[in-house]
Amino acid sequence: MADLNYPSDLKFAKSDEWVRIEGDSATIGISDYAQDALNDIVYAEFIVDPGSELAASGAVASIESVKAASEVYSPVGGTVIEVNTALTTEPELLNKDPYGKGWMVKIKLDGAPDLSGLMDATAYAEYNSGR
């Protein structure tokens, strides 16, 4: 595995999604570990649209690489306010910049999110080292 990046301002799910909480909204994407394991991502399709209600652990997108297909889930619940439609024409952004231009969805949170099942960057790095 390459030298992977886990920003300290994010929380990570065991299913390899990340979430960045900013006020009453959250941005969600896939981790550097996930994009590295999938290899070259060639396709991204969103399952949700702006205005969709999303439960924690609800599916937001389907992505495909040359190696596998995978569903992407939201670590938190809320209302979808934006999807990164650039990924439908440039799915390689998930590989190039998973925490920046490769973000997947933004949601307005339904109150304070339950982050207890998520890991900080250090715990996520340790979790991945054991896989």
PAZAKE-708140 format. One record per residue (C-alpha): x, y, z. Coordinates in steps of 0.25 Angstrom, whole numbers, plus 5000, padded with zeros to 4 digits. Layout:
# PAZAKE-708140
XYZ;...
END
This chain:
# PAZAKE-708140
500050005000;500450144997;500750245008;499250285011;498750415016;497650425027;497350575031;497150595045;495950685043;495150555038;494450445044;494450305037;493550185036;494050045036;493350035022;494450145018;493550265016;494050395023;493150515028;493550655031;492550725040;492450875038;491350945046;490050875043;490550815030;491450695026;492250665014;492450515011;493450435002;494350315002;495650305009;497050295003;497050155007;495750124999;496250184986;497550114987;496949984990;495950004978;497050054969;496650124956;495250174958;494550184945;493050204948;492250274959;490750284960;489950354971;488750284977;488250414984;487850544979;487850684986;486650684995;486750534998;486650495012;487750405016;487850315028;489250285035;489850165027;488950195015;489550175001;489850304994;490650254982;491150134974;492650134969;493350044960;494850024958;495549924948;495649834960;494249844967;492949914969;492549974983;491450044989;491750174997;490950195010;490750325018;491250315033;490250415037;488750455034;488150575028;487650635016;488550635003;488850784999;489850754988;490450634980;491850654973;491350634959;492750654954;493050504958;492050454948;492950504936;494250504944;494250384954;495750384954;495650504964;495350404975;496750344973;497450474971;496850564982;495850474991;495750585002;495650704993;495150704979;494750564980;493650584991;492350514988;491150584995;490850695005;489650685015;488950775025;489050695038;487750655046;488250705059;489550665065;490150545058;490450415066;491950405063;492150295073;492350185063;493350265055;494950265056;495850385057;497050385047;497950315057;496950205060;496650185045;498150175041;498350065052;497049995047;497549995033;498949945037;498349815042;497549785029;
END
